[in-house]
Amino acid sequence: MTKQRKLILEELRKVQDHPTAYEVYERVKDRLPQISLGTVYRNLEILSASGVITRLEMAHGQRRFDGNTDGHDHIRCVSCGRLDDIPLNTFYDMATIMGIVSEASGYEVFGCGMDFHGICPECQKQGKTAQSTRET
């Protein structure tokens, strides 16, 4: 593994905020000033293609990256875009849900994830609501 790739992976694994490629770049360039944004993009794609990290495709084409590849779901703030983990797999049996979906759709289901949308605690403190977010 290259020095750049290792550093990018270290930065992703020590955070839980699912950064964009640019945010990863901002964090990595403090430790490796000569790194380019293009190098960060390429290495994030290589790491996600190899399954070492997870690429999350968000609304409006935004990509975020997750250093935690253990099965978990996400909740996204529709106001500020914040993305957090939610460990729903402790509350439901994924194999059962995938079996039901497979039977109902005829698909061979090999994986799934649920994404929830809401207003994060910080945006709530600012008085933002689901209604006010829809109006903007």
N, C-alpha and C positions, 0 to 999 in steps of 0.2 A: 504494500500500500504506500502510495506516495506521501510525502510530508504534508502537502496541501490537503489531500484527501483525509488523512488521519486527523489533522487539525479541524477540518470542517465537521467530521464525525464527532470529535470531542466536544465541540461547541454545541452541536445538536443534542447530544446525549445529556448535557448538563442543564438544559432548559426544558420547560414544559409549555412554552407559549407558541409552539408551532410557527416558527418564523418563515418569512418569505426569503427568497434567494438574496434579495438586497439586504435584508436584516442579518442574514448569516454573513454576508460579505462585510457588513459594518462591524460585526463582532470579531471576525477572523482577521481583518486588516490591522487591528490593534496588536495582534501577536505576530502577524506576517505582513508588514506594510507593503511589500512589493506584489502581493497577490492582486489579480485583476477580477473584476466582476464576472467576466467571461469564464475564467478558470473556476470560480465558485459555481456558476451555472452548470458547466460541464461535469464537474465532480458530483454535484447534487444529483444530476441525471444518472451518472454511472452508479452511484450508491443506491439510488432508488431502483434502478433496473436490476441490480444484483440482489435486492431484497434486504440490504443492510439498514436502510431507512425507508420510510413511507412517504410518498408524494401524495398530498391531499389536494384535490381539485375543488376549489371553492367557487362560489357564485362570481359572476362577472369574469371568469377565466383566471382568477387569482390562484396561484399555486403556493401552498405552504408545505413545510417539511417537518416530519415527526421522527425523532430519534428512537422512539419507543415503538418497536414492531410487535409487541405483545397485543393480542386481540383486545381492542377497546373502541368505544364509540366517542363521538364528539358533540359538543353543543357550541353554536356560533351566535354571537351577539349581532343582531341585524342592524344595530345602530353604529357600533364602532368596528365591527369585524373581529373582535376578540374570539379566540377559539380555545376551548378547554376540553380536557378529557373527562369522560364519564364512564365509570366501570360497570356498565349495565350487565355484562356477562355474569355478574354475581347474582342477578335477579331473574334471568331467563335462560332457557336452554336453547342455544343457537342451533344445535343439530335438529331439534324438533321444529323450530321455525323454518329452517332451510328445507326440511322434508315437506312441510305443508306447502311452501311456496313452489317447490319442485313438482309436487303432485298437482297443484292448481294450474300451473303454467306450462307444464311439459318440459321445462328447462332442466338441464343437469346443473344444479346449483352447487358451486364449489366454494362460495364465500359470500359474506354480506357485511354490511355495516349500517348503522343507523345514525343519521345526523339530525340533531334537534336545533331549532332556532328559537331565540328568545332575546331578552334584554338583560345584559350582564349587571351585576350588582353596582358597578361604578356608574354605568349609564342611568340606572334607576335612581341613584343618589342625585344625579343631575336633573331628575324629573322626566326623563325620557320614558315613554311607554310604547307598547306595540302600536297603539293607535297613532301616536305622534310620529312614529317611524314610518308608518304606511303613508302618511300625509305628505312626507317630504320627498 
